[in-house]
Amino acid sequence: MFFIFFLIFSNSKKITFRNFFDASISGLLFHGLYLGGVFYALSKGISASVIALIVSLTPILTSVLAKIYLNEIFSKMQWIGTLLGFTGAVIIIFSDLKEGLSLIAVFAGLIGLISSSIGMIWQKRISSNLSLSGNNFIQALSASVFHLILALLFENYFMNFTNDFIFAMSWQIIAISLGAFLILMWLLKNKQANQTSSLYFLIPPFSAIMAYFVLNEQMSYLDIIGLLISSVGVFFVIKFKHKTL
């Protein structure tokens, strides 16, 4: 699917070895270690709320790394926005937090956090004329090889093709790996890494909204308050790029 998308929508079909190498590293970091770490943590019993809290640290870690490796300037208003975004995410998560964490699940979540932040810095740092569709194709290819090796070494060779499984996998492939990561790559190409990562603060509130409509989970007043605070924080980070207090 990714290859067909590349053939149809990419103006240039040329892929140099440097292009392939850079995009492969991004694929390993984003699709391999980040998504792999998150889903492995979920498989080991960590709650969606806790893994969302861990992932919500991505903008903070990315902002620190961007200042060191990309010389990106973060204004005081943007730091305030980062704090507000994180605060809103924490409010939502702790309003529905569950106990009982395993060390391996938390460790996998931290691997996902670190990989996502490093992936943003890497993608922003590399200079490539590779199209977004070509970049996404190579990322998916490298991550597929990575996960195939892990599956051959550690997994049982069985899949139960239920309707739920097919729908879930289709969503992961089309909506996340293809759609969401294309948008993420475009944002990293056109925006600062710390600005782009601030959107991660919106994951917990919008997850709560989707759970309300799809899973019939009730939204509390804390969820609504957290959503508003996170939204204001992201607005600060994006709006006040060149402004300080």
N, CA and C of each residue as an Amber inpcrd file, in Angstrom:
protein
   735
   0.8210000  -1.2000000   0.0000000   0.0000000   0.0000000   0.0000000
   0.8630000   1.2610000   0.0000000   1.8730000   1.2960000   0.8550000
   2.7530000   2.4620000   0.9400000   3.5410000   2.6450000  -0.3640000
   3.9470000   1.5310000  -0.9640000   4.6850000   1.6060000  -2.2160000
   3.7980000   2.1440000  -3.3360000   2.5530000   1.6840000  -3.3940000
   1.6090000   2.1690000  -4.4070000   1.3370000   3.6620000  -4.2110000
   1.1680000   4.0630000  -2.9440000   0.9500000   5.4710000  -2.6270000
   2.1420000   6.3060000  -3.0890000   3.3380000   5.7760000  -2.8960000
   4.5660000   6.4580000  -3.3300000   4.6060000   6.5950000  -4.8430000
   4.2660000   5.5220000  -5.5580000   4.3050000   5.5550000  -7.0200000
   3.2910000   6.5400000  -7.6000000   2.1450000   6.6550000  -6.9500000
   1.0780000   7.5090000  -7.4850000   1.3220000   8.9800000  -7.1800000
   1.7370000   9.2760000  -5.9570000   1.7390000  10.6650000  -5.5050000
   3.1170000  11.3360000  -5.4810000   4.1700000  10.5880000  -5.6380000
   5.5020000  11.1900000  -5.5940000   5.9060000  11.6940000  -6.9740000
   6.2970000  12.9550000  -7.0500000   6.7400000  13.5380000  -8.3240000
   8.0810000  12.9650000  -8.7570000   8.9470000  12.7190000  -7.7820000
  10.2680000  12.1540000  -8.0740000  10.3600000  10.7500000  -7.4880000
  10.7060000   9.7920000  -8.3120000  10.8120000   8.3900000  -7.8630000
  12.2430000   8.0250000  -7.4730000  13.1580000   8.9900000  -7.5770000
  14.5580000   8.7160000  -7.2800000  14.7860000   8.6380000  -5.7780000
  15.4500000   7.5710000  -5.3390000  15.7850000   7.3930000  -3.9240000
  17.2720000   7.0810000  -3.8350000  18.0420000   7.9710000  -3.2600000
  19.4720000   7.7410000  -3.0890000  19.7180000   6.8840000  -1.8420000
  20.9350000   6.3870000  -1.7320000  21.2730000   5.5730000  -0.5550000
  21.1380000   6.4010000   0.7190000  21.5260000   7.6850000   0.6420000
  21.4070000   8.5600000   1.8140000  19.9520000   8.7570000   2.1980000
  19.0950000   8.9500000   1.1870000  17.6680000   9.0690000   1.4490000
  17.1400000   7.8170000   2.1470000  17.5420000   6.6720000   1.6230000
  17.0770000   5.3920000   2.1660000  17.5420000   5.2030000   3.6020000
  18.7930000   5.5280000   3.8560000  19.3490000   5.3620000   5.2070000
  18.6460000   6.2790000   6.2060000  18.5160000   7.5580000   5.8640000
  17.8940000   8.5240000   6.7740000  16.4500000   8.1490000   7.0850000
  15.6870000   7.7990000   6.0380000  14.2820000   7.4450000   6.2430000
  14.1520000   6.1310000   7.0220000  15.1000000   5.2180000   6.8220000
  15.0660000   3.9430000   7.5540000  15.2710000   4.1610000   9.0520000
  16.1750000   5.0660000   9.3990000  16.3850000   5.3790000  10.8110000
  15.1230000   5.9910000  11.4110000  14.4940000   6.8970000  10.6730000
  13.2410000   7.4790000  11.1480000  12.1780000   6.4090000  11.3400000
  12.1050000   5.4690000  10.4010000  11.1260000   4.3870000  10.5010000
  11.3410000   3.5100000  11.7190000  12.6160000   3.2020000  11.9950000
  12.9240000   2.3920000  13.1730000  12.5430000   3.1190000  14.4610000
  12.7840000   4.4240000  14.4920000  12.4860000   5.2040000  15.6900000
  10.9840000   5.3970000  15.8870000  10.2770000   5.7870000  14.8270000
   8.8450000   6.0810000  14.9360000   7.9930000   4.8090000  14.9350000
   8.0490000   4.0710000  13.8250000   7.1750000   2.9070000  13.6610000
   7.6810000   1.6880000  14.4230000   9.0150000   1.5850000  14.5450000
   9.5720000   0.4250000  15.2240000   9.5590000   0.5380000  16.7300000
  10.3200000   1.4790000  17.2620000  10.5040000   1.5720000  18.7090000
   9.4000000   2.3620000  19.4090000   8.9280000   3.4490000  18.7790000
   7.8740000   4.2430000  19.4270000   6.5460000   3.4760000  19.4690000
   5.9960000   3.1500000  18.2900000   4.7360000   2.4110000  18.2660000
   4.9040000   1.0160000  18.8490000   6.0380000   0.3890000  18.5610000
   6.2930000  -0.9370000  19.1260000   6.3380000  -0.9150000  20.6420000
   7.0160000   0.0880000  21.2040000   7.0920000   0.1990000  22.6570000
   5.7410000   0.4410000  23.2900000   4.9350000   1.3040000  22.6630000
   3.6010000   1.6160000  23.2020000   2.7060000   0.3790000  23.1870000
   2.6590000  -0.3250000  22.0570000   1.7810000  -1.4860000  21.9630000
   2.2850000  -2.6510000  22.8110000   3.5910000  -2.7840000  22.9410000
   4.1190000  -3.8320000  23.8190000   3.7630000  -3.5370000  25.2710000
   3.8540000  -2.2660000  25.6680000   3.4720000  -1.8820000  27.0260000
   2.0010000  -2.1910000  27.2800000   1.1520000  -1.9090000  26.3010000
  -0.2770000  -2.2190000  26.4480000  -0.5020000  -3.7220000  26.5620000
   0.2780000  -4.4980000  25.8260000   0.1170000  -5.9570000  25.8780000
   0.5530000  -6.5300000  27.2180000   1.3940000  -5.7830000  27.9490000
   1.8740000  -6.2260000  29.2520000   1.0230000  -5.6810000  30.3970000
  -0.1200000  -5.1170000  30.0740000  -1.0790000  -4.7650000  31.1090000
  -1.1260000  -3.3130000  31.5310000  -0.2710000  -2.4670000  30.9540000
  -0.3240000  -1.0590000  31.3390000  -1.6230000  -0.4540000  30.8000000
  -2.2250000   0.4360000  31.5550000  -3.4820000   1.0360000  31.1190000
  -3.2190000   2.0860000  30.0460000  -4.2470000   2.3420000  29.2590000
  -4.1340000   3.3610000  28.2240000  -3.8640000   4.7300000  28.8350000
  -4.3870000   4.9630000  30.0470000  -4.1870000   6.2510000  30.7110000
  -2.7230000   6.4650000  31.0670000  -2.0930000   5.4260000  31.5880000
  -0.6960000   5.5500000  32.0040000   0.2150000   5.7110000  30.7920000
  -0.0290000   4.9350000  29.7390000   0.8320000   5.0570000  28.5600000
   0.6210000   6.4170000  27.9080000  -0.6020000   6.9540000  28.0030000
  -0.8480000   8.3030000  27.4870000  -0.0730000   9.3420000  28.2870000
   0.0310000   9.1290000  29.5940000   0.8020000  10.0380000  30.4460000
   2.2790000  10.0130000  30.0600000   2.8170000   8.8240000  29.8180000
   4.2230000   8.6980000  29.4290000   4.4730000   9.3890000  28.0870000
   3.5890000   9.1330000  27.1150000   3.7420000   9.7440000  25.7910000
   3.5990000  11.2590000  25.8710000   2.8110000  11.7430000  26.8460000
   2.6080000  13.1850000  26.9900000   3.8780000  13.9140000  27.3930000
   4.8980000  13.1770000  27.7970000   6.1770000  13.7950000  28.1230000
   7.0130000  14.0910000  26.8730000   6.5690000  13.5930000  25.7200000
   7.3150000  13.7750000  24.4730000   7.6350000  15.2360000  24.1610000
   6.6620000  16.1680000  24.2500000   6.9940000  17.5670000  23.9230000
   8.0650000  18.1660000  24.8200000   8.0670000  17.7690000  26.0930000
   9.0610000  18.3090000  27.0200000  10.4540000  17.8110000  26.6510000
  10.5900000  16.5060000  26.4590000  11.8810000  15.9320000  26.0910000
  12.3300000  16.4480000  24.7300000  11.3980000  16.5540000  23.7760000
  11.7370000  17.0470000  22.4430000  12.2100000  18.4920000  22.4900000
  11.5670000  19.3100000  23.3130000  11.9550000  20.7220000  23.4270000
  13.3810000  20.8640000  23.9540000  13.7250000  20.0310000  24.9340000
  15.0800000  20.0580000  25.4880000  16.0960000  19.6180000  24.4330000
  15.7920000  18.5190000  23.7310000  16.7100000  18.0220000  22.7000000
  16.8230000  18.9960000  21.5330000  15.6980000  19.6390000  21.1810000
  15.7210000  20.5930000  20.0690000  16.5880000  21.8040000  20.3940000
  16.5820000  22.2110000  21.6360000  17.4230000  23.3360000  22.0450000
  18.9010000  22.9710000  21.9610000  19.2210000  21.7060000  22.2840000
  20.6160000  21.2660000  22.2890000  21.1270000  20.9860000  20.8800000
  20.3330000  20.2430000  20.0930000  20.8290000  19.7440000  18.8040000
  20.3690000  20.5620000  17.5960000  19.2850000  21.3190000  17.7300000
  18.7670000  22.0760000  16.5960000  18.8510000  23.5790000  16.8000000
  19.2970000  23.9830000  17.9900000  19.3820000  25.4060000  18.3370000
  18.0390000  26.1270000  18.1780000  16.9640000  25.4030000  18.4380000
  15.6380000  26.0200000  18.3730000  15.4040000  26.8610000  19.6260000
  14.8820000  28.0540000  19.4290000  14.6210000  28.9620000  20.5430000
  13.1850000  28.7900000  21.0130000  13.0200000  28.5380000  22.2900000
  11.7060000  28.3740000  22.9010000  11.4590000  29.5760000  23.7970000
  10.4300000  30.3640000  23.4710000  10.1550000  31.5640000  24.2560000
   9.5170000  31.2000000  25.5930000   9.4440000  32.1820000  26.4720000
   8.8220000  31.9580000  27.7770000   7.3490000  31.5820000  27.6290000
   6.6750000  32.2290000  26.6810000   5.2750000  31.9050000  26.4520000
   5.1120000  30.4730000  25.9580000   6.0630000  29.9970000  25.1690000
   6.0010000  28.6150000  24.6970000   6.2510000  27.6270000  25.8290000
   7.1670000  27.9700000  26.7460000   7.3760000  27.1060000  27.9120000
   6.1330000  27.0800000  28.7920000   5.4680000  28.2240000  28.9140000
   4.2060000  28.2610000  29.6660000   3.1670000  27.3780000  28.9740000
   3.1230000  27.4520000  27.6390000   2.2140000  26.5910000  26.8820000
   2.5180000  25.1220000  27.0770000   3.8170000  24.7770000  27.1050000
   4.2150000  23.3920000  27.3480000   3.7470000  22.9260000  28.7200000
   3.9200000  23.7690000  29.7280000   3.4770000  23.4300000  31.0800000
   1.9610000  23.2600000  31.1410000   1.2360000  24.1580000  30.4700000
  -0.2260000  24.0640000  30.4510000  -0.6810000  22.7930000  29.7320000
  -0.0280000  22.4860000  28.6210000  -0.3870000  21.2810000  27.8820000
  -0.1850000  20.0310000  28.7040000   0.9460000  19.9450000  29.3710000
   1.2280000  18.7800000  30.2070000   0.2690000  18.7060000  31.3870000
  -0.0400000  19.8590000  31.9950000  -0.9610000  19.8910000  33.1240000
  -2.3410000  19.3780000  32.7230000  -2.8260000  19.8430000  31.5630000
  -4.1220000  19.3850000  31.0850000  -4.1460000  17.8940000  30.8300000
  -3.0490000  17.3690000  30.2460000  -2.9740000  15.9360000  29.9800000
  -2.9710000  15.1390000  31.2750000  -2.2250000  15.6020000  32.2760000
  -2.1570000  14.9080000  33.5640000  -3.5220000  14.9020000  34.2470000
  -4.2460000  16.0240000  34.1790000  -5.5750000  16.1010000  34.8030000
  -6.5020000  15.0330000  34.2170000  -6.4920000  14.9130000  32.9010000
  -7.3610000  13.9370000  32.2420000  -6.9590000  12.5150000  32.6100000
  -5.6750000  12.2490000  32.5970000  -5.1960000  10.8930000  32.8350000
  -5.4320000  10.4540000  34.2770000  -5.1250000  11.3210000  35.2210000
  -5.2830000  10.9480000  36.6210000  -6.7410000  10.8990000  37.0560000
  -7.6490000  11.4560000  36.2430000  -9.0650000  11.3420000  36.5660000
  -9.5800000   9.9250000  36.3160000  -8.7930000   9.1320000  35.5860000
  -9.2030000   7.7540000  35.2810000  -8.0280000   6.8010000  35.3900000
  -7.1330000   7.0680000  36.3340000  -5.9060000   6.2860000  36.4610000
  -6.1590000   4.9740000  37.1890000  -5.5190000   3.9260000  36.7250000
  -5.6440000   2.6100000  37.3560000  -4.2940000   2.2060000  37.9340000
  -4.3640000   1.3880000  38.9700000  -3.1420000   0.9200000  39.6130000
  -2.7040000  -0.4110000  39.0060000  -1.5340000  -0.8670000  39.4360000
  -1.0450000  -2.1580000  39.0030000  -0.1660000  -2.0780000  37.7680000
   1.0340000  -1.5610000  37.9350000   1.9480000  -1.4070000  36.8110000
   3.0540000  -2.4460000  36.8870000   3.4540000  -2.9570000  35.7330000
   4.6070000  -3.8470000  35.6900000   5.8070000  -3.0630000  35.2090000
   6.9750000  -3.4240000  35.7080000   8.1940000  -2.7000000  35.3850000
   8.5030000  -2.7730000  33.9000000   8.2940000  -3.9440000  33.2960000
   8.6010000  -4.1110000  31.8820000   7.6860000  -3.2560000  31.0130000
   6.4290000  -3.0830000  31.4410000   5.4880000  -2.2610000  30.6880000
   5.8960000  -0.7860000  30.7450000   6.2790000  -0.3250000  31.9330000
   6.7260000   1.0630000  32.0790000   7.9980000   1.2880000  31.2710000
   8.9170000   0.3380000  31.3020000  10.1670000   0.4510000  30.5530000
   9.8840000   0.5320000  29.0490000   8.9590000  -0.2880000  28.5650000
   8.6030000  -0.2470000  27.1440000   7.9930000   1.0990000  26.7730000
   7.1770000   1.6350000  27.6750000   6.5970000   2.9520000  27.4380000
   7.6530000   4.0360000  27.3740000   8.6590000   3.9450000  28.2350000
   9.7480000   4.9250000  28.2230000  10.5820000   4.8160000  26.9420000
  10.7630000   3.5850000  26.4570000  11.4530000   3.3920000  25.1800000
  10.6870000   4.0960000  24.0640000   9.3660000   3.9780000  24.0990000
   8.5460000   4.6640000  23.1130000   8.6890000   6.1690000  23.2000000
   8.6810000   6.6960000  24.4270000   8.8320000   8.1320000  24.6610000
  10.1540000   8.6470000  24.0970000  11.2480000   8.0000000  24.4650000
  12.5760000   8.4290000  24.0320000  12.7230000   8.3140000  22.5170000
  12.2100000   7.2180000  21.9570000  12.3220000   7.0050000  20.5100000
  11.5460000   8.0470000  19.7320000  10.3720000   8.4140000  20.2190000
   9.5710000   9.4320000  19.5460000  10.2900000  10.7770000  19.5360000
  10.8610000  11.1530000  20.6700000  11.5610000  12.4380000  20.7600000
  12.8080000  12.4590000  19.8820000  13.5980000  11.3850000  19.9430000
  14.8000000  11.3140000  19.1110000  14.4120000  11.2810000  17.6390000
  13.3100000  10.5820000  17.3220000  12.8480000  10.5180000  15.9400000
  12.5110000  11.8870000  15.3880000  11.8790000  12.7310000  16.2030000
  11.5580000  14.0850000  15.7560000  12.8220000  14.9020000  15.5010000
  13.7770000  14.7770000  16.4050000  15.0360000  15.5030000  16.2220000
  15.7670000  15.0050000  14.9850000  15.8090000  13.6950000  14.7960000
  16.4850000  13.1160000  13.6370000  15.8240000  13.5660000  12.3380000
  14.4920000  13.4760000  12.2800000  13.7710000  13.8380000  11.0660000
  13.9360000  15.3170000  10.7550000  13.9690000  16.1490000  11.7790000
  14.1320000  17.5830000  11.5700000  15.5660000  17.9210000  11.1690000
  16.5140000  17.1560000  11.6570000  17.9260000  17.4600000  11.4320000
  18.4050000  17.0530000  10.0410000  17.8720000  15.9450000   9.5260000
  18.3530000  15.4580000   8.2380000  17.8630000  16.3800000   7.1190000
  18.6780000  16.5160000   6.1250000  18.3310000  17.3160000   4.9550000
  18.0740000  16.3640000   3.8000000  16.8120000  16.3000000   3.3540000
  16.4640000  15.3180000   2.3340000  15.4880000  15.9250000   1.3310000
  15.7090000  15.5960000   0.0660000  14.7720000  16.0050000  -0.9800000
  13.7780000  14.9020000  -1.2970000  13.7470000  13.8870000  -0.4680000
  12.8210000  12.7730000  -0.6520000  11.3920000  13.2310000  -0.3760000
  10.4610000  12.7970000  -1.2140000   9.0680000  13.1840000  -1.0360000
   8.5000000  12.5740000   0.2420000   7.4050000  13.1540000   0.7200000
   6.7700000  12.6400000   1.9330000   6.2840000  11.2090000   1.7390000
   5.7140000  10.9160000   0.5780000   5.2300000   9.5590000   0.3210000
   6.3880000   8.5640000   0.2310000   7.5090000   8.9990000  -0.3760000
   8.6870000   8.1360000  -0.4240000   9.2800000   7.9150000   0.9460000
   9.3230000   8.9700000   1.7450000   9.8170000   8.8790000   3.1130000
   8.9740000   7.9060000   3.9270000   7.6540000   8.0260000   3.7930000
   6.7570000   7.1610000   4.5480000   6.8810000   5.7050000   4.1080000
   7.0710000   5.4840000   2.8100000   7.2320000   4.1250000   2.2970000
   8.4750000   3.4540000   2.8820000   9.5950000   4.1730000   2.8770000
  10.8360000   3.5920000   3.4010000  10.7420000   3.3960000   4.9080000
  10.1110000   4.3370000   5.6080000   9.9140000   4.1710000   7.0530000
   9.1290000   2.9040000   7.3480000   8.0350000   2.7140000   6.6270000
   7.2060000   1.5270000   6.8420000   7.9660000   0.2510000   6.4980000
   8.7780000   0.3050000   5.4400000   9.5520000  -0.8610000   5.0190000
  10.5720000  -1.2570000   6.0870000  11.3280000  -0.2870000   6.5860000
  12.3470000  -0.5980000   7.6010000  11.7080000  -1.0970000   8.8840000
  10.5760000  -0.4980000   9.2800000   9.8910000  -0.9370000  10.4970000
   9.3100000  -2.3350000  10.3180000   8.8340000  -2.6450000   9.1060000
   8.2870000  -3.9780000   8.8390000   9.3560000  -5.0520000   8.9930000
  10.5420000  -4.7820000   8.4570000  11.6510000  -5.7340000   8.5980000
  12.0250000  -5.8860000  10.0710000  12.0680000  -4.7830000  10.7950000
  12.4040000  -4.7990000  12.2170000  11.4060000  -5.6530000  13.0030000
  10.1100000  -5.4140000  12.7840000   9.0900000  -6.1600000  13.5180000
   9.0180000  -7.6180000  13.0680000   9.3010000  -7.8780000  11.7880000
   9.3190000  -9.2540000  11.3050000  10.4000000 -10.0630000  12.0120000
  11.5680000  -9.4760000  12.1640000  12.6610000 -10.1640000  12.8670000
  12.2670000 -10.4520000  14.3150000  11.6800000  -9.4620000  14.9920000
  11.2390000  -9.6750000  16.3750000  10.1620000 -10.7540000  16.4580000
   9.2380000 -10.7420000  15.5010000   8.1590000 -11.7270000  15.5120000
   8.7020000 -13.1400000  15.2990000   9.6590000 -13.2800000  14.3750000
  10.2440000 -14.5970000  14.1220000  11.0210000 -15.1160000  15.3280000
  11.5990000 -14.2090000  16.0880000  12.4160000 -14.6190000  17.2320000
  11.5990000 -14.8660000  18.4960000  10.5350000 -14.0850000  18.7120000
   9.8800000 -14.1110000  20.0260000   8.3860000 -14.4280000  20.0060000
   7.7290000 -14.4150000  18.8560000   6.2780000 -14.5630000  18.8220000
   5.8570000 -15.9380000  18.3350000   4.6270000 -16.3220000  18.7170000
   4.0090000 -17.5120000  18.1530000   3.3590000 -17.1500000  16.8250000
   3.4070000 -18.0710000  15.8810000   2.9320000 -17.7790000  14.5320000
   1.4380000 -18.0580000  14.4220000   0.6460000 -17.1520000  14.9900000
  -0.7970000 -17.3300000  14.9500000  -1.4890000 -15.9740000  14.9420000
  -2.4670000 -15.8190000  14.0620000  -3.3100000 -14.6260000  14.0370000
  -4.7590000 -15.0570000  13.8610000  -5.6180000 -14.4760000  14.6530000
  -7.0420000 -14.7790000  14.5820000  -7.7330000 -13.6610000  13.8060000
  -8.0810000 -13.9260000  12.5640000  -8.6210000 -12.8860000  11.6810000
 -10.1100000 -12.6610000  11.9390000 -10.4080000 -12.0120000  13.0550000
 -11.7700000 -11.6220000  13.3550000 -12.0670000 -10.2610000  12.7250000
 -13.3250000  -9.8890000  12.7260000 -13.6970000  -8.5790000  12.1870000
 -13.0430000  -7.4480000  12.9780000 -12.9800000  -7.6200000  14.3040000
 -12.3500000  -6.6020000  15.1440000 -10.8700000  -6.4720000  14.8170000
 -10.2070000  -7.6060000  14.5990000  -8.7770000  -7.5840000  14.2810000
  -8.5360000  -6.8870000  12.9400000  -9.3430000  -7.2170000  11.9430000
  -9.1770000  -6.6200000  10.6210000  -9.4290000  -5.1180000  10.6820000
 -10.4670000  -4.7050000  11.4090000 -10.7550000  -3.2720000  11.5270000
  -9.6270000  -2.5430000  12.2490000  -9.1380000  -3.1490000  13.3510000
  -8.0680000  -2.5170000  14.1300000  -6.7940000  -2.3900000  13.3110000
  -6.4230000  -3.4330000  12.5840000  -5.2150000  -3.3800000  11.7670000
  -5.3680000  -2.3850000  10.6150000  -6.5600000  -2.3330000  10.0290000
  -6.7960000  -1.3760000   8.9470000  -6.6620000   0.0510000   9.4550000
  -7.1670000   0.2910000  10.6580000  -7.0500000   1.6240000  11.2510000
  -5.5930000   1.9740000  11.5150000  -4.8300000   1.0150000  12.0480000
  -3.4260000   1.2530000  12.3400000  -2.6450000   1.5640000  11.0650000
  -2.9440000   0.8430000   9.9910000  -2.1900000   1.0110000   8.7480000
  -2.5800000   2.2950000   8.0240000  -3.9010000   2.4900000   7.8380000
  -4.3640000   3.5980000   7.0090000  -4.3710000   4.9180000   7.7800000
  -4.9830000   4.9130000   8.9640000  -5.1570000   6.1650000   9.7010000
  -3.8820000   6.6200000  10.3920000  -3.1310000   5.6760000  10.9630000
  -1.9630000   6.0520000  11.7630000  -0.6820000   6.0260000  10.9290000
  -0.3000000   4.8360000  10.4630000   0.9880000   4.7200000   9.7710000
   1.0160000   5.5190000   8.4720000  -0.1090000   5.5700000   7.7540000
  -0.1400000   6.3160000   6.5010000  -0.5660000   7.7630000   6.7160000
  -1.7480000   7.9600000   7.2880000  -2.2880000   9.3130000   7.4210000
  -1.5870000  10.1660000   8.4550000  -1.5720000   9.6990000   9.7060000
  -1.0280000  10.5040000  10.8060000   0.4560000  10.7780000  10.6360000
   1.2090000   9.7870000  10.1890000   2.6500000   9.9940000  10.0600000
   3.0070000  10.8350000   8.8430000   2.1780000  10.8260000   7.8150000
   2.3960000  11.7530000   6.7110000   2.2370000  13.1950000   7.1930000
   1.2070000  13.4170000   8.0140000   0.9860000  14.7520000   8.5690000
   2.1340000  15.1280000   9.4950000   2.5740000  14.1760000  10.3110000
   3.6830000  14.4430000  11.2320000   4.9470000  14.8180000  10.4800000
   5.2580000  14.0890000   9.4130000   6.4540000  14.3910000   8.6240000
   6.3440000  15.7730000   7.9710000   5.1320000  16.1270000   7.5050000
   4.9350000  17.4390000   6.9010000   5.1350000  18.5460000   7.9350000
   4.6170000  18.3360000   9.1410000   4.7690000  19.3250000  10.2040000
   6.2390000  19.4990000  10.5840000   6.9710000  18.3900000  10.6810000
   8.3840000  18.4740000  11.0260000   9.1840000  19.1720000   9.9200000
   8.7290000  19.0430000   8.6940000   9.4150000  19.6930000   7.5780000
   9.1570000  21.1890000   7.5530000   7.9890000  21.6160000   8.0190000
   7.5880000  23.0150000   7.9070000   7.5180000  23.7590000   9.2310000
   7.5840000  23.0590000  10.3550000   7.4980000  23.6960000  11.6590000
   8.6960000  23.2890000  12.5120000   8.8660000  23.9910000  13.6580000
   9.9060000  23.6000000  14.5920000   9.5390000  22.2690000  15.2520000
  10.5530000  21.5210000  15.6720000  10.3100000  20.2260000  16.2970000
   9.5220000  20.3790000  17.5980000   9.8520000  21.4440000  18.3810000
   9.1540000  21.6090000  19.6520000   7.7030000  22.0250000  19.4380000
   7.4260000  22.7850000  18.3840000   6.0430000  23.1430000  18.0730000
   5.2410000  21.9090000  17.6650000   5.8350000  21.0970000  16.8160000
   5.1440000  19.8960000  16.3500000   4.8680000  18.9390000  17.5010000
   5.8520000  18.7320000  18.3610000   5.6830000  17.7800000  19.4610000
   4.6290000  18.2310000  20.4620000   4.3550000  19.5450000  20.5260000
   3.3580000  20.0380000  21.4820000   1.9740000  19.4820000  21.1910000
   1.7350000  19.0540000  19.9460000   0.4390000  18.4750000  19.5930000
   0.1950000  17.1610000  20.3320000   1.2520000  16.5330000  20.8390000
   1.0990000  15.2960000  21.6110000   0.2770000  15.5310000  22.8760000
   0.2610000  16.7730000  23.3600000  -0.5330000  17.0750000  24.5450000
  -2.0260000  16.9000000  24.2900000  -2.4240000  16.8980000  23.0250000
  -3.8320000  16.7550000  22.6890000  -4.2630000  15.2890000  22.5880000
  -3.3140000  14.3660000  22.6980000  -3.6580000  12.9440000  22.6040000
  -4.6050000  12.5110000  23.7240000  -4.2890000  12.7800000  25.0040000
  -5.2120000  12.3450000  26.0640000  -6.6110000  12.9570000  25.9690000
  -6.7370000  14.2820000  25.7730000  -8.1000000  14.8210000  25.7080000
  -8.9110000  14.3040000  24.5340000  -8.2800000  14.1850000  23.3570000
  -9.0400000  13.7040000  22.2080000  -9.2950000  12.2000000  22.2990000
  -8.4290000  11.4780000  23.0160000  -8.7120000  10.0670000  23.2870000
  -9.9440000   9.9460000  24.1710000 -10.0700000  10.8520000  25.1410000
 -11.2440000  10.8500000  26.0100000 -12.5140000  11.1500000  25.2240000
 -12.4240000  12.0860000  24.2650000 -13.5840000  12.4210000  23.4380000
 -13.9790000  11.2390000  22.5560000 -12.9950000  10.5840000  21.9360000
 -13.2870000   9.4350000  21.0840000 -13.8640000   8.2790000  21.9010000
 -13.3340000   8.0870000  23.1080000 -13.8510000   7.0270000  23.9710000
 -15.2990000   7.2990000  24.3630000 -15.6510000   8.5720000  24.4800000
 -17.0240000   8.9490000  24.8210000 -17.9890000   8.5580000  23.7080000
 -17.6040000   8.7970000  22.4690000 -18.4890000   8.5200000  21.3410000
 -18.4250000   7.0650000  20.8750000 -17.2300000   6.4690000  20.9200000
 -17.0500000   5.1180000  20.3810000 -17.2870000   4.0460000  21.4370000
 -16.7770000   4.2560000  22.6550000 -16.8440000   3.2420000  23.7100000
 -17.8670000   3.5560000  24.7860000 -18.5980000   4.6590000  24.6040000
 -19.6210000   5.0750000  25.5800000 -19.0510000   5.3450000  26.9720000
 -17.7730000   5.7460000  27.0060000 -17.1720000   6.1290000  28.2810000
 -17.5560000   7.5750000  28.5990000 -17.9090000   7.8090000  29.8510000
 -18.3670000   9.1300000  30.2520000 -17.1950000  10.0980000  30.4340000
 -17.4070000  11.3370000  29.9990000 -16.4110000  12.3850000  30.2240000
 -16.7710000  13.1430000  31.4880000 -15.8000000  13.2480000  32.3920000
 -16.0170000  13.9680000  33.6370000 -15.7020000  15.4500000  33.4520000
 -16.0180000  16.2200000  34.4840000 -15.6700000  17.6390000  34.4520000
 -14.1610000  17.8240000  34.3610000 -13.4110000  16.9060000  34.9940000
 -11.9520000  16.9910000  34.9210000 -11.4620000  16.7770000  33.4900000
 -12.1230000  15.8700000  32.7490000 -11.7470000  15.6460000  31.3500000
 -11.9280000  16.9230000  30.5330000 -13.0480000  17.5970000  30.7490000
 -13.3340000  18.8180000  29.9950000 -12.3520000  19.9250000  30.3670000
 -12.0730000  20.0570000  31.6790000 -11.1120000  21.0670000  32.1330000
  -9.7290000  20.7860000  31.5420000  -9.3230000  19.5030000  31.5830000
  -8.0210000  19.1270000  31.0230000  -7.9350000  19.3920000  29.5370000
  -9.0280000  19.1420000  28.8090000  -9.0620000  19.4150000  27.3780000
  -8.8520000  20.8990000  27.0980000  -9.5300000  21.7360000  27.8500000
  -9.4100000  23.1810000  27.6460000  -7.9960000  23.6690000  27.9610000
  -7.4190000  23.1790000  29.0630000  -6.0770000  23.6010000  29.4540000
  -5.0440000  23.1540000  28.4210000  -5.1570000  21.8980000  27.9510000
  -4.2200000  21.3850000  26.9480000  -4.3330000  22.1730000  25.6530000
  -5.5510000  22.4990000  25.2500000  -5.7620000  23.2450000  24.0100000
  -5.1380000  24.6360000  24.0870000  -5.3050000  25.2910000  25.2370000
  -4.6950000  26.6110000  25.4330000  -3.1740000  26.4980000  25.3930000
  -2.6310000  25.4370000  26.0000000  -1.1810000  25.2380000  26.0030000
  -0.6220000  25.0620000  24.6100000  -1.2880000  24.2310000  23.7980000
  -0.8380000  24.0300000  22.4160000  -0.9390000  25.3250000  21.6200000
  -1.9940000  26.0970000  21.8500000  -2.1570000  27.3870000  21.1790000
  -0.9960000  28.3160000  21.5170000  -0.5790000  28.3490000  22.7770000
   0.5460000  29.1850000  23.1960000   1.8250000  28.7830000  22.4670000
   2.0810000  27.4730000  22.4010000   3.3160000  26.9920000  21.7770000
   3.3700000  27.3680000  20.3020000   2.2360000  27.2610000  19.6140000
   2.1950000  27.5430000  18.1790000   2.1380000  29.0470000  17.8960000
   1.3720000  29.7770000  18.6930000   1.1090000  31.1880000  18.4290000
   2.2950000  32.0760000  18.7610000   2.9600000  31.8130000  19.8780000
   3.9800000  32.7280000  20.3820000   5.3940000  32.2600000  20.0300000
   5.5800000  31.9340000  18.7680000   6.8840000  31.4500000  18.3150000
   7.9790000  32.4720000  18.4950000   7.6940000  33.7320000  18.2230000
   8.7190000  34.7770000  18.2930000   8.4350000  35.7960000  19.3780000
   7.5860000  35.4320000  20.3280000   7.2320000  36.4000000  21.3630000
   7.6710000  35.9060000  22.7240000   8.0780000  36.8130000  23.5380000
   8.4480000  36.5010000  24.8990000   7.6800000  37.4030000  25.8400000
   7.7380000  37.0600000  27.1520000   7.0830000  37.8960000  28.1510000
   7.8130000  39.2030000  28.3490000
